[in-house]
Amino acid sequence: MPKKSSKGKVVVGMSGGVDSSVAAAILKNDGYDVIGVTIKTWPKEECGASVGRACCNLEAVTRARAVAEGLGVPYYVVDFSHDFKKEVIDYFCAEYLKGRTPNPCVVCNEKIKFAKLIEKARSLGAQRVATGHYARALFDKKRGRYLLKEGKDKAKDQSYFLFSLSQEQLKHAIFPLGGLTKDKVRSMAKKLKLRTHDTVSSQDVCFIQDKSYAEYIRKKTGVEDVPGEIVNGAGNVLGRHKGIIFYTIGQRRGLGIAHKEPLYVTGIDTANNRVMVGEKTDVLKNGLAAERLNWIAVKGIEKPMRVMTKIRYAHKKARANVTKMVEGAVRVDFDEPQSSPTPGQAVVFYDKDIVVGGGWIK
């Protein structure tokens, strides 16, 4: 009988891109018994889609399978389309219809990649799940907690999208690319002659094929656009909007209003079907409230905490105080006003390169 791997079995989520391919190669080289798995998120009627920005389409499956065969590891495609629709797509549509801006990548990581995939891994005899995220996970003996840290490549760091992972999920997670740069990963893929070495990184929301989010939401929900008023802070009507699903806080383009200064969306009033706008200073906020907190580096918060915060993935970290409020919410007070904290987006707290925790902006 063949000798068993000394490091045990690990399921690698393979999207058909360069990052997950290299992650699988690294783990195999490190002595793990690697099993490649691609998650099928497309419903049956869309499974033949072949779109450049679409994740896990048939082209991606073909690439992932080729990489797995080249590495000599077992490969499976698992159908999570029902769970993906329920946990990610339905959530995405519902948030926009409420006038909020969702973050489907965070929800997908928590509820699909590190929930359903861990379940699948166990059924295959594996206790660990690995992905191509640029982040690091480790156990801190002093704290007695699993920590999530930024990846070495700050330009590609994806810890923001992983803030909602639980201690149990982090316990089973491996991020082989956490200590590498994207350039290094590309170089390794080329050296290993992986088919995915020159694939373009996925952008935007992976499951949307339509030209606009609004078009996609209409198709999925059957909800029609209801035009309404665009008003300023004083309640004066400045124009008409096409439907609230076309707008998000901080948006400047597409308002169709001539004004002496650029106008930005400052709020969305779903009850009255109104979009509120203002000038640049009107989107600057001294603070925000967040709910549904997930704490990683600490068990919780009792007294005010100094942190660095990110209110969106591409946001430059800002210094702030975080204070506990009632019913599990927190108040975040920035040292300097920040532009467009957006309800529905995640706010993530950092202590240097460690993710302290995070929550959802109210």
C-alpha positions in Angstrom: 0.0 0.0 0.0 1.2 3.5 -0.7 2.6 5.5 2.2 0.1 8.0 3.6 1.0 11.7 3.6 2.5 12.8 6.9 0.5 16.0 6.9 -2.9 14.5 6.1 -5.6 15.3 3.6 -6.6 18.9 2.6 -9.3 20.0 0.2 -8.2 22.9 -2.0 -10.9 25.1 -3.4 -9.8 25.4 -7.1 -11.5 28.2 -9.1 -9.6 27.6 -12.3 -7.4 30.6 -11.6 -3.7 31.0 -10.9 -3.9 31.6 -7.2 -5.8 28.4 -6.2 -3.7 26.4 -8.6 -0.5 27.5 -7.0 -2.0 26.9 -3.5 -2.6 23.3 -4.5 0.9 22.9 -5.9 2.5 24.3 -2.7 0.5 22.0 -0.4 1.3 18.9 -2.5 5.0 19.9 -2.4 4.7 20.4 1.4 3.6 16.8 1.9 -0.2 17.1 2.0 -2.6 14.7 0.4 -4.3 17.2 -1.8 -7.9 16.9 -3.1 -8.9 19.5 -5.7 -12.5 20.7 -5.5 -14.4 23.2 -7.7 -17.6 24.6 -6.3 -20.4 24.9 -8.9 -22.4 27.9 -8.0 -24.3 28.2 -11.2 -27.9 26.9 -11.4 -28.6 24.2 -14.0 -30.0 26.7 -16.5 -26.8 28.8 -16.4 -24.1 26.1 -16.1 -23.1 26.5 -19.7 -22.3 30.2 -19.3 -18.8 31.2 -20.5 -18.1 34.7 -19.5 -14.7 36.2 -18.9 -15.4 37.6 -15.5 -17.5 34.7 -14.3 -16.1 32.4 -11.6 -16.3 28.6 -11.8 -17.9 28.5 -15.3 -17.2 25.6 -17.6 -13.9 27.1 -18.8 -12.7 27.5 -15.3 -13.7 23.9 -14.4 -11.7 22.7 -17.4 -8.6 24.6 -16.3 -8.9 23.4 -12.7 -9.3 19.8 -13.8 -6.2 20.1 -16.0 -4.1 21.5 -13.2 -5.3 18.8 -10.8 -4.4 16.1 -13.4 -1.0 17.8 -13.9 -0.3 17.7 -10.2 -1.6 14.1 -9.9 -4.3 14.8 -7.4 -8.0 13.7 -7.2 -10.4 16.3 -8.5 -14.2 16.8 -7.9 -16.8 19.3 -8.9 -19.4 19.8 -6.2 -22.8 21.4 -6.8 -23.5 24.1 -4.2 -25.8 26.1 -6.5 -28.8 25.7 -4.2 -26.9 26.9 -1.2 -25.2 29.6 -3.2 -28.5 31.0 -4.4 -30.0 31.0 -0.9 -27.0 32.4 1.0 -25.4 34.7 -1.6 -27.6 35.6 -4.6 -30.9 36.0 -2.6 -29.0 38.1 0.0 -27.4 40.2 -2.7 -30.7 41.0 -4.4 -32.6 41.6 -1.1 -30.0 44.1 0.1 -30.1 46.2 -3.0 -33.9 46.2 -2.8 -33.6 47.6 0.7 -31.4 50.4 -0.4 -28.3 48.8 1.0 -25.0 47.8 -0.7 -24.2 44.1 -0.1 -20.8 42.4 0.0 -21.4 39.0 -1.5 -17.7 38.0 -1.3 -17.7 38.1 2.5 -20.9 36.1 2.7 -19.6 33.5 0.2 -16.4 33.0 2.1 -18.2 32.5 5.4 -21.2 30.4 4.3 -20.0 28.6 1.3 -16.2 28.3 1.1 -15.7 27.8 4.8 -18.9 26.2 5.8 -20.2 24.0 3.0 -16.7 23.2 1.7 -15.5 22.1 5.1 -18.5 19.8 5.3 -17.5 18.3 1.9 -13.9 18.0 3.0 -14.9 15.9 6.0 -16.9 13.6 3.8 -13.7 13.1 1.8 -11.7 12.3 4.9 -10.0 15.7 5.1 -10.0 18.0 8.1 -8.5 21.1 6.4 -9.6 23.4 3.6 -7.3 25.6 1.6 -7.9 28.5 -0.8 -5.9 31.0 -2.8 -6.7 34.0 -0.6 -3.8 36.4 0.2 -4.1 36.2 4.0 -2.7 34.2 6.9 -4.2 32.1 9.6 -2.4 30.9 12.7 -3.0 29.8 16.3 -1.8 32.2 19.1 -1.1 30.2 22.2 -1.0 33.3 24.4 -4.5 34.4 23.4 -5.7 30.9 23.0 -7.4 31.9 19.7 -6.9 31.5 16.0 -5.8 34.7 14.3 -6.4 36.1 10.9 -3.6 38.3 9.5 -3.1 40.3 6.3 -1.2 38.7 3.5 2.4 39.8 2.7 1.3 41.4 -0.5 -0.6 44.4 0.8 -1.9 45.3 -2.7 -3.5 41.9 -2.9 -4.4 41.3 0.8 -7.9 39.7 1.2 -8.2 39.6 4.9 -11.1 42.1 4.7 -13.2 39.5 2.9 -12.5 36.9 5.5 -13.4 38.9 8.7 -16.6 37.0 9.4 -14.9 33.5 9.7 -15.4 31.8 13.0 -12.8 30.4 15.2 -13.9 26.9 14.1 -13.5 27.9 10.4 -10.1 29.4 10.9 -9.0 26.3 12.7 -9.6 24.3 9.5 -8.3 27.0 7.1 -5.0 27.1 5.3 -3.9 30.0 3.1 -0.7 28.9 1.3 -0.3 32.3 -0.5 -0.3 34.4 2.6 3.5 34.9 2.6 3.8 35.4 -1.1 3.4 38.3 -3.6 1.2 38.0 -6.7 4.3 38.3 -8.9 5.9 35.4 -7.1 2.8 33.3 -7.5 2.7 34.0 -11.2 6.4 33.2 -11.5 5.8 29.9 -9.6 2.9 29.0 -11.8 4.9 29.6 -15.0 7.9 27.6 -13.6 5.5 24.7 -12.7 3.9 25.0 -16.2 0.5 25.3 -14.7 -2.2 25.9 -17.4 -3.5 28.8 -15.3 -0.3 30.8 -15.1 -1.5 33.6 -17.3 -5.2 33.7 -16.3 -6.7 37.1 -15.6 -7.7 37.6 -12.0 -11.5 37.8 -11.5 -13.0 41.2 -11.0 -16.3 42.5 -9.7 -19.1 40.2 -8.5 -18.3 36.8 -10.0 -21.9 35.5 -10.5 -23.2 38.5 -12.5 -23.1 38.1 -16.3 -25.4 41.1 -17.0 -24.0 44.6 -17.8 -25.5 46.1 -14.6 -26.5 44.9 -11.2 -29.9 46.3 -11.7 -30.5 44.3 -14.8 -29.4 41.1 -12.9 -31.7 41.9 -9.9 -34.7 42.5 -12.1 -34.1 39.2 -13.8 -33.7 37.2 -10.6 -36.5 38.9 -8.6 -39.0 40.0 -11.2 -39.2 43.4 -9.3 -39.6 46.3 -11.7 -37.8 49.6 -11.4 -39.9 52.3 -9.9 -38.6 55.8 -10.7 -38.7 58.4 -8.0 -37.4 61.8 -6.8 -33.8 62.8 -6.3 -33.7 65.3 -3.4 -31.1 67.4 -1.6 -30.7 67.7 2.2 -33.3 70.4 2.3 -35.9 68.1 0.6 -35.8 70.1 -2.7 -36.4 67.9 -5.8 -33.5 68.1 -8.1 -34.3 65.4 -10.6 -35.6 61.8 -11.1 -34.0 58.5 -10.4 -34.5 55.3 -12.4 -35.0 53.0 -9.4 -33.2 52.7 -6.1 -31.3 49.6 -7.2 -29.2 51.7 -9.5 -27.7 53.7 -6.7 -25.4 53.4 -3.8 -24.0 55.7 -1.1 -21.1 57.8 -2.4 -22.1 57.4 -6.1 -21.4 60.4 -8.3 -21.9 59.2 -11.8 -25.2 58.6 -13.5 -27.3 61.1 -11.5 -28.2 63.2 -14.6 -28.3 66.5 -12.6 -26.5 69.7 -13.6 -25.1 71.4 -10.5 -22.4 73.9 -9.7 -20.6 71.3 -7.6 -20.4 67.5 -8.2 -23.3 65.7 -6.4 -23.0 62.4 -4.6 -25.6 60.0 -3.3 -25.8 60.6 0.5 -28.8 58.3 1.4 -31.5 56.1 0.0 -35.0 56.4 1.4 -36.7 53.1 0.4 -40.0 54.0 2.3 -40.5 57.1 0.1 -38.6 55.8 -3.0 -36.2 58.7 -2.8 -32.5 59.1 -3.5 -30.8 61.8 -1.4 -27.8 63.7 -2.8 -25.4 66.3 -1.5 -21.9 67.8 -2.2 -18.6 66.2 -1.3 -18.6 67.4 2.3 -22.0 65.7 2.8 -20.6 62.2 2.3 -17.9 62.8 4.9 -18.8 61.1 8.2 -17.3 61.3 11.7 -18.4 57.8 12.6 -20.8 54.9 12.0 -22.7 52.2 13.8 -22.0 48.5 13.1 -24.0 45.3 13.9 -23.6 41.6 13.7 -20.0 41.7 14.9 -17.5 38.9 14.6 -14.5 39.0 16.9 -11.3 37.1 15.9 -8.4 38.4 17.9 -10.5 39.0 21.0 -13.6 37.4 22.5 -15.5 40.6 22.5 -15.3 44.3 23.5 -16.2 45.8 26.9 -14.3 49.1 26.9 -13.4 51.4 24.1 -10.7 50.0 21.7 -8.3 51.8 19.4 -8.1 50.3 16.0 -7.4 50.9 12.4 -10.5 50.5 10.3 -11.4 49.7 6.7 -15.0 50.6 5.6 -14.6 48.9 2.1 -12.0 46.7 0.5 -10.1 49.4 -1.3 -10.3 51.9 1.6 -7.2 53.1 3.2 -7.1 52.2 6.9 -8.3 55.0 9.2 -7.7 55.4 12.9 -10.8 55.1 15.1 -12.2 54.3 18.5 -14.7 51.4 18.7 -17.2 51.5 21.6 -19.7 48.9 22.7 -23.3 49.8 22.3 -26.5 47.9 23.3 -27.6 44.6 21.7 -24.2 43.7 20.3 -23.6 46.7 18.2 -20.6 49.1 18.2 -20.0 52.7 17.5 -17.0 53.6 15.4 -15.7 57.1 15.8 -13.0 58.2 13.2 -10.1 60.4 14.1 -10.7 62.1 10.7 -13.9 62.1 8.7 -14.2 59.3 6.2 -16.0 59.3 2.9 -19.2 57.4 2.4 -19.6 54.7 5.0 -22.2 52.6 3.3 -25.0 50.6 5.0 -24.6 46.9 4.1 -20.8 47.0 3.6 -18.4 45.5 6.1 -16.3 47.5 8.5 -13.2 45.6 9.6 -10.9 46.4 12.5 -7.1 45.9 12.5 -4.3 46.0 15.1 -1.3 46.4 12.8 -1.6 43.3 10.4 -4.0 41.4 12.7 -7.8 41.4 12.0 -9.3 42.1 15.4 -12.8 41.6 14.1 -15.5 43.4 12.1 -19.2 43.9 11.5 -21.8 45.2 9.1 -22.5 49.0 8.7 -26.0 50.0 9.7 
